[in-house]
Amino acid sequence: MGVGYSRKELGKLHRQFFDERMEKSKDNEEAFQRALMSMLKAMIDVIDANNQKIETDVKTLIKKKLEDK
């Protein structure tokens, strides 16, 4: 039902972001922070997508319920 990621998938994405940042930066702390910020943005996007999906599903259910009456 959800369109989100599992914890394992999010961990893999964070690792991917971190590895990409490490290639571009010699500063480990900066690379980690940038990867973390990218990951947070991705999580917010996933939450937003989930919320939109739920809103659409609820509207569809309400409309269906009203049509059945």
C-alpha positions as CSV (number, residue, x, y, z in Angstrom):
1,M,0.0,0.0,0.0
2,G,2.8,2.4,0.8
3,V,5.1,3.9,-1.7
4,G,8.0,4.4,0.7
5,Y,11.3,2.7,1.4
6,S,12.2,0.1,4.0
7,R,14.8,0.9,6.7
8,K,17.2,-1.4,4.8
9,E,16.6,0.5,1.5
10,L,17.1,3.8,3.2
11,G,20.3,2.6,4.7
12,K,21.6,1.6,1.3
13,L,20.6,5.0,-0.2
14,H,22.4,6.8,2.6
15,R,25.5,4.7,2.0
16,Q,25.3,5.4,-1.7
17,F,25.0,9.2,-1.0
18,F,27.9,9.0,1.5
19,D,30.1,7.1,-1.0
20,E,29.4,9.6,-3.7
21,R,30.2,12.5,-1.4
22,M,33.4,10.8,-0.3
23,E,34.6,10.7,-3.9
24,K,34.1,14.4,-4.2
25,S,35.4,15.5,-0.8
26,K,38.4,14.6,1.4
27,D,36.6,15.8,4.5
28,N,34.8,12.8,6.1
29,E,32.6,14.9,8.3
30,E,31.5,17.2,5.5
31,A,30.8,14.1,3.3
32,F,28.7,12.5,6.1
33,Q,26.7,15.7,6.7
34,R,26.0,16.2,3.0
35,A,24.9,12.6,2.7
36,L,22.7,12.9,5.8
37,M,21.1,16.1,4.4
38,S,20.4,14.3,1.0
39,M,19.0,11.4,2.9
40,L,16.7,13.6,5.0
41,K,15.4,15.3,1.8
42,A,14.7,11.9,0.3
43,M,12.8,10.8,3.4
44,I,10.7,14.0,3.4
45,D,9.9,13.3,-0.3
46,V,8.9,9.8,0.6
47,I,6.7,11.0,3.4
48,D,5.1,13.5,1.2
49,A,4.4,10.9,-1.5
50,N,2.9,8.6,1.1
51,N,0.7,11.4,2.4
52,Q,-0.5,12.2,-1.1
53,K,-1.3,8.5,-1.8
54,I,-3.2,8.2,1.5
55,E,-5.2,11.4,0.7
56,T,-6.1,10.1,-2.7
57,D,-7.1,6.7,-1.3
58,V,-9.3,8.3,1.4
59,K,-11.0,10.7,-1.1
60,T,-11.7,7.7,-3.4
61,L,-13.2,5.7,-0.4
62,I,-15.4,8.6,0.6
63,K,-16.6,9.2,-2.9
64,K,-17.4,5.5,-3.3
65,K,-19.2,5.4,0.0
66,L,-21.3,8.4,-0.9
67,E,-22.2,6.9,-4.3
68,D,-23.3,3.6,-2.6
69,K,-25.9,5.5,-0.5
